[in-house]
């Protein structure tokens, strides 16, 4: 989508669709980033365990902890995006009310 079209849409007062679209984009990017990060962690952990099998327990524990932290950050990003949508919807005036 062209940035000028977004600017014109916002100037016309139709910012609800833009807000929902940008929130969907933000949530999608957070989910993609989390998936990529956890995939990288898992691949590195498997390579490390293959090189040094006696450290498998420590590597696995660190992998699970790091994956949980990434999931928490991604969930926080998705909640912030949804919160932005809900606040935007709450500020839109309704007809007859």
N, C-alpha and C positions, 0 to 999 in steps of 0.2 A: 504494500500500500504506500502511496506517495505521502510524504510528510506534509505537503501543501494541502492535500485532501483532508488529512487529519486536522490540520489547523483550521480549515474552513468549516469542518464539521463541529469543532469545538466552539468556534465563533457563532455558529448558528444556534447553539444551545442544545445540540444533540450529543452531549458528552457521555450519556449513559452507555451507549453502544461502544464508544471508544474505551471507557473505563473497564467495561466487562472484557473487551477484547485484549486490552493490555494486561489485565489481571490473569486472564487465561494464558497469555504468553509468559508471564512471570512464573505462574505455577508450573507450566510445562518445562520451562528452562530449569527450574529448581529440581523437578523430577528427573530430567535428563542428566543434569549435573551430578545428582546423587547416584544415579545408576552407573554413570561413567566412573565416578570415584570409587564406588564399592567394587566395581569390576576390576579396576586397577589394583586395589588392595588385595583382592582375592588372587589375582594372577601373580602378584609379587609374593604373597604368602606361599602359594603352591611352589613357586620357584625356589624360595628360601628353604622350604621343608625338603624339597628334592635334593638340595645341596647339603643340608645339614639335618638329617632326620632326627637326631637326638634332641634338637631344640624345638620339636614340633609343638609341644604343649605351650611353651611361651609364645611362639609365633602365632598360634591359633588364638590364644587369649588376647594378644594385642590386636589381631585382625578383627575379632568380634567387637572389642571396645571401640576401635576406630570406626568401624562400620556403623555402630550405634550412634556415635557422635555425628557422623555425616547424615544419617537418617533424621536425627533431631534437628539439625540445621535446615534440612530440606523441608521437614514438616513445618518448622517455624516460618520459612519463606512462603509456603503455600497458605498458611493461616493469615499471614500479613496481606497477601494478595486478595484472599477472600474477604478480609476485613475491609480492605479498600473498596471492594465492590459493594459490600453491605452499607458502608457509610455513604457511598455515592448514591445508592438507591434511596437511602433515607432522606437525602437532601433534595431529591427531585420532587417538585410540587405536583400534586395530583389534581385532576379536574374535579371540581365540585367538593373539594375537601380541604 
